[in-house]
Amino acid sequence: MIRLDGKLVAESLRERLKERAEHFKMQAGRPPQLTVVLVGENKASQVYVKNKHLACQKVGIDSRIIEKPESLTQEELEDLLALLNQDEKVDGVLVQLPVPRHIKSERVFELLKPGKDADGLTYASAGLMWSGKPLVKPCTPAGVIEILKHYRIEMAGKNAVVVGRSQIVGKPMAALLLEENATVTICHSGTRNIKSFTQAADIVVVAAGKAGLFGKEDFKKGVVVIDVGMHGTGGGKLCGDVRFDELEGWAAAATPVPGGVGPMTIAMLLENTVFLAERKLKGSRE
């Protein structure tokens, strides 16, 4: 079984992004700029934002974190987004999810300009993607495609099953697999006998959100399994939605957790930021 190493793929991508970020800086007189908005005291979000900040620094992206208290109002967040939309020095914006319950996250998806949507999650970005004309793509699904391409895993003509229908992973994952000419089925909590679908698939992307839900018996021999799940085990270790060890000698290839899809999510955020910066600079010169 091929271990699909997301760390390796992410490192390769970051090396290319360093060159692009430096080239942009030479042309624009400043580095590409990503602004992350963090609302509240969610510990996991704080860790994610810190990791994103460090990753930006490594490739030459200027990263700014705007931290706001839990008490931030809906109106105040919308005013902040309006300012960031207008700021010509800001190339990409990411509002770290989840936001506090009193904040309507759908307003973020409505208000942020697609030309600054570094996470690829606004409604405008989703519409462009489903129309076959993506501007930027959601980071995690885009990272999955990069892994498959890096390892030269054929997607065209293959039966692909996506387990999960979230706006962040499941739905855009299906769209991107369709873009690669796979035949795609989406399974979810309302699907009867999910195993009948996963056992028939050539490629399975699991984003079910439940630790260790799938094992060897859920897949046919020679399958490619992409595990998007990430769960703490209580002992300081992480695991995914798939029992990875069971796949040895059965699957053709699979992503481990950690070290599979996770590193690619941040790498694709950097890719989106540099792309948006390049696009804006090109537009200003035309």
Secondary structure by P-SEA (a helix, b strand, c coil): cccccaaaaaaaaaaaaaaaaaaaaaaacccbbbbbbbccccaaaaaaaaaaaaaaaaaccbbbbbbbcccccaaaaaaaaaaaaacccccbbbccccccccccaaaaaaccccccccccccaaaaaaaaaccccccccaaaaaaaaaaaacccccccbbbbcccccccaaaaaaaaaaaccbbbbbcccccaaaaaaaaccbbbbcccccccccccccccbbbbbbcbbbbccccccccccccccccccccbbbcccccaaaaaaaaaaaaaaaaaaaaaaaaac
